[in-house]
């Protein structure tokens, strides 16, 4: 009598590896792979959107800057980090007392010997159309001494040559009047050079606040 050869599942491991998977298990594995791809795609979208938002904020709204010199002491000190609003002057014009960051004029490079400096931070003192000068330690606007409540009384240092500020230009000075290379030396700043208004100091933690 002819005997048919059979396999014993309990003794042959290959029998199980060659058997087809149940349809529900195959679907589960495909579903997990699909979910993993979707999750990776979602994270990629999140990262791209975050980078885009950061770029737009830095370009059009706010930017951080580092203070490398003592020209704005005591208001801003070496090592301070500040936030500059780029939209303030889309709403209004710069005002006396505003602290602004601006692109350094060519004349500043020649007068102060800082060819590597691209941006500066100073306080707006004189506005377009005004006649600015000085008398003793006081700044004068149109012949009258002005109050400057922004910082403690400080020596003026180099005097201000009496001059009329051209239209669209601003006379800026450092708060550390005796150690600031500013409009007294290299002239006024065009409105187009102003990057924005300093609105907040974020570092160091002990000095966080509006400058």
C-alpha positions in Angstrom: 0.0 0.0 0.0 1.3 3.4 -0.9 2.0 5.8 2.0 1.4 9.6 1.6 4.1 11.7 3.3 2.7 14.3 5.7 4.3 17.2 7.7 4.0 17.4 11.5 3.4 21.1 12.5 4.7 20.4 15.9 8.1 19.3 14.7 8.8 21.4 11.6 9.2 25.1 12.2 9.3 26.0 8.5 5.8 24.9 8.2 4.7 27.9 10.2 6.9 30.5 8.4 5.5 29.4 5.1 1.9 29.7 6.1 0.1 32.8 4.9 -0.7 35.5 7.5 -4.3 36.0 8.4 -5.8 38.9 6.5 -6.5 40.9 9.7 -2.8 40.7 10.8 -1.7 41.8 7.3 -4.0 44.8 7.4 -2.8 45.7 10.9 0.8 45.8 9.8 0.0 47.9 6.7 -2.0 50.3 9.0 0.9 50.8 11.3 3.3 51.5 8.5 0.8 54.0 7.1 0.4 55.7 10.5 4.2 56.0 10.8 4.5 57.7 7.4 1.7 60.1 8.3 3.3 60.9 11.6 6.6 61.6 9.9 4.9 63.8 7.3 3.0 65.7 10.0 6.2 66.4 11.9 7.9 67.6 8.7 5.0 70.0 8.1 5.2 71.3 11.7 9.0 71.9 11.4 8.6 73.7 8.0 5.8 75.9 9.4 7.8 76.7 12.5 10.8 77.7 10.4 8.6 79.8 8.1 6.9 81.6 11.1 10.3 82.3 12.7 11.6 83.7 9.4 8.5 85.9 9.0 8.7 87.2 12.6 12.4 88.0 12.3 12.0 89.7 8.9 8.8 91.7 9.5 8.0 91.9 13.2 10.7 91.4 15.8 14.4 90.8 16.0 16.9 90.3 18.9 20.2 92.1 19.2 23.2 91.8 21.5 24.8 94.9 23.1 28.6 94.8 22.6 29.6 98.2 23.9 29.1 100.6 26.8 27.8 103.6 24.8 24.2 103.2 26.1 25.1 102.6 29.8 23.4 102.7 32.3 20.3 101.9 30.3 21.8 99.1 28.2 24.9 97.3 29.4 27.5 95.1 27.7 26.0 91.6 27.2 22.3 92.7 27.3 20.0 91.2 24.8 17.1 93.3 23.5 14.0 92.8 21.4 13.5 95.3 18.6 10.0 95.9 17.1 10.1 96.4 13.3 6.5 97.5 13.1 6.4 100.4 15.6 7.4 102.9 13.0 4.9 101.5 10.5 2.3 102.9 12.9 4.1 106.1 14.1 7.2 108.1 13.5 10.2 107.8 15.8 9.8 110.1 18.9 12.3 111.8 21.1 13.4 109.4 23.8 13.0 106.3 21.7 15.9 103.8 21.7 16.4 102.6 18.2 18.6 100.2 16.3 19.7 101.3 12.9 22.2 100.5 10.1 25.4 102.4 10.7 25.9 105.2 8.2 29.1 105.2 6.2 30.2 108.4 8.0 30.1 106.5 11.3 32.6 104.0 10.0 34.9 106.7 9.0 34.5 108.8 12.2 34.5 106.1 14.8 36.9 103.6 13.2 34.4 100.7 13.4 34.3 99.3 9.8 33.1 95.9 11.1 30.0 97.4 12.9 26.9 97.1 10.8 24.1 98.0 13.3 24.1 100.5 16.2 21.8 101.3 19.1 21.2 104.9 20.3 18.5 107.2 21.7 16.6 109.6 19.4 17.2 113.2 20.7 16.5 115.5 17.7 13.6 115.2 15.2 13.4 116.3 11.6 13.1 120.1 11.2 14.3 120.9 14.7 17.4 123.0 15.5 19.5 121.1 18.0 22.4 122.4 20.1 23.8 122.3 23.6 24.4 124.6 26.5 26.6 123.3 29.3 25.3 119.7 30.1 21.9 120.5 28.5 20.7 119.6 25.1 18.7 122.4 23.5 16.0 122.1 20.9 15.1 125.3 19.0 17.1 127.2 21.6 15.5 125.8 24.7 16.9 123.2 27.1 14.9 119.9 27.1 14.1 117.6 29.9 15.6 114.1 29.6 13.9 111.9 32.2 15.1 108.7 30.5 18.3 108.3 32.6 20.1 110.0 35.6 21.7 113.3 35.0 25.0 112.8 33.3 27.7 115.0 31.8 27.1 115.8 28.2 30.7 115.2 27.0 31.4 116.6 23.6 29.1 119.5 22.8 26.5 119.5 20.1 27.2 121.9 17.2 24.1 123.9 16.6 22.4 122.6 13.4 19.0 122.2 11.8 18.1 118.5 11.4 17.2 117.8 7.7 13.8 116.3 6.8 13.7 112.5 7.2 16.7 112.6 9.5 17.2 111.9 13.2 19.8 113.1 15.7 20.8 110.2 18.0 23.0 109.9 21.0 24.2 107.3 23.4 23.1 107.5 27.1 26.7 107.2 28.1 27.4 110.7 26.7 31.1 110.9 27.5 31.8 107.6 25.8 29.5 107.5 22.8 30.4 108.1 19.2 27.1 109.4 17.8 25.4 112.1 15.8 27.7 114.7 17.4 30.6 113.1 15.5 29.1 111.7 12.3 25.8 113.4 11.8 22.1 112.4 11.6 20.5 109.0 10.7 18.2 108.7 7.8 14.7 107.3 8.6 15.4 104.5 6.0 18.4 103.3 8.1 16.3 102.7 11.2 15.5 99.0 11.8 13.2 99.4 14.7 12.3 100.4 18.2 13.9 98.7 21.3 10.9 97.5 23.3 12.2 94.9 25.7 15.4 93.7 27.4 15.3 89.9 27.7 18.7 89.2 29.2 20.2 89.0 31.8 17.3 87.7 33.9 18.0 90.2 36.6 17.4 93.0 34.2 14.5 91.8 32.2 12.1 94.6 31.4 11.4 97.7 29.3 14.6 99.7 29.0 
